[in-house]
Amino acid sequence: QHNPHWWGNRNTIVHLFEWKWSDIAQECESFLGPRGFAGVQVSPVNENIISAGRPWWERYQPISYKLTTRSGNEEEFGDMVRRCNDVGIRIYVDVLLNHMSGDFDGVAVGTAGTEAEPRKKSFPGVPYTAQDFHPTCEITDWNDRFQVQQCELVGLKDLDQSSDWVRSKLIEFLDHLIELGVAGFRVDAAKHMASEDLEYIYSSLSNLNIDHGFPHNSRPFIFQEVIDHGHETVSRDEYKDLGAVTEFRFSEEIGNAFRGNNALKWLQSWGTGWGFLPSGQALTFVDNHDNQRDAGAVLNYKSPRQYKMATAFHLAYPYGISRVMSSFAFDDHDTPPPQDAQERIISPEFDEDGACVNGWICEHRWRQIYAMVGFKNAVRDTEITGWWDNGDNQISFCRGNKGFLAFNNNLYDLSQDLNTCLPAGTYCDVISGSLIDGSCTGKSVTVNENGYGYIHIGSDDFDGVLALHVDAKV
Ligand code: AAO
């Protein structure tokens, strides 16, 4: 279940973290479709506990499988899926199969009005009772398989996926989403469930809904959140044959490189050469909604110059199933998404350049990022050729004869003739501008008969990357 079921030459998933369904439907039609995105990962869809201050993470504490959250209700969800599929954008849902909510004093009320008593492991909205859960224990040793898979991840009531009842409820929930037209699932906390149980669940799912344009016998795309930095008892290898796996080493290493802790020249062997999973099994990202909140090597929108360079490399180098993060602004781990005085999530608003202005960051609407989504589509199925580097932090490479990229992460200029591998002509740099009415609004590069062009990236240029491709030829 490794096929993401993309349309045509599309290639990139965007995580519209905490967006409302009606806004995503609109975004599919007005932006994602026209810009050639392939799919959207959406926040959890089923009812969750209500936490004080409405932190984003309350959505990782389910109460029932009713499809009502702060993102919208079932009708709005169904409308979004249909409208996105109609313009070739697939929907992948973040699903919580590992657990229900954590402790709550007294009777908790969820986002659909369902009551539960998490402390007693009583969730009548499903229904689940204490016998559907593993006995309570705490994870203290992350290398103890029993604790990781049978104790409670941060105190969240841990479902027993070996039980027939739990399996049947999870399959019913996922099948309901398939019926509504989704293309697949991000499986939260997959490492905390036995792979045999997941295998049973995945293989029991319905085929994708042909009424939404999926071919007969299409299996749901599965990507599993398994954090494995290489020293874990429960490893990514137990899951990779069941579906794709989030490749956290990619995120960490790309952050290291573009923060300047590792020379860019080493990226020539990027991919499996770095110990990453085979390309078709790896779900790749510069940052995700968890590690963008951690201090460390991982880059996020708060370091925009490096972040855009890392994203350009991510989308230009042919490795992995790419996902771009689209965030809301945060100060700390618990910052809620943009919301009004009644704690309703608010819709993104855009300035004249299409950038988000009211608390949403919308990295996917940054020209340097959506232009690379277009680049990835334009060069699909080509190989890396013509690698060049200066022995340090200046690199360039071609994607067949369809695209060319150069990076300068040194504190001095890159200025020289380089092999772009492109047919002769003038190309717009899609990072500094666009091709509009036959001319470039940013830099342009003239390529000669031998495929060479003069490339300049000043150390104080706004962006440290330059990208050319055949769809932006003057
Ligand atoms: C909230 C409160 C808690 C409270 C709880 C229950 O914050 O204080 O106890 O409610 O009332 C999200 C939030 C949580 C939130 C939860 C529920 O992040 O703060 O708890 O919703 O509302 C592990 C799991 C991984 C998980 C990650 C957070 O393996 O699956 O923890 N991610 C998913 C989601 C996440 C969500 C949940 C799961 C729960 O993406 O958003 O939580 O549904 C090591 C381990 C990893 C482990 C990390 C934890 O990784 O290997 O397995 O992830 O630690 O930090 C280095 C190390 C590496 C380490 C890594 C950490 O690289 O080499 O080993 O750093 O980044």
Boltz pocket constraint, residues with backbone or C-beta under 6 A from the ligand:
constraints:
  - pocket:
      binder: B
      contacts: [[A, 57], [A, 58], [A, 59], [A, 60], [A, 61], [A, 96], [A, 101], [A, 102], [A, 103], [A, 142], [A, 153], [A, 154], [A, 155], [A, 156], [A, 188], [A, 189], [A, 190], [A, 191], [A, 225], [A, 227], [A, 228], [A, 229], [A, 232], [A, 289], [A, 290], [A, 291], [A, 294]]
      max_distance: 6.0
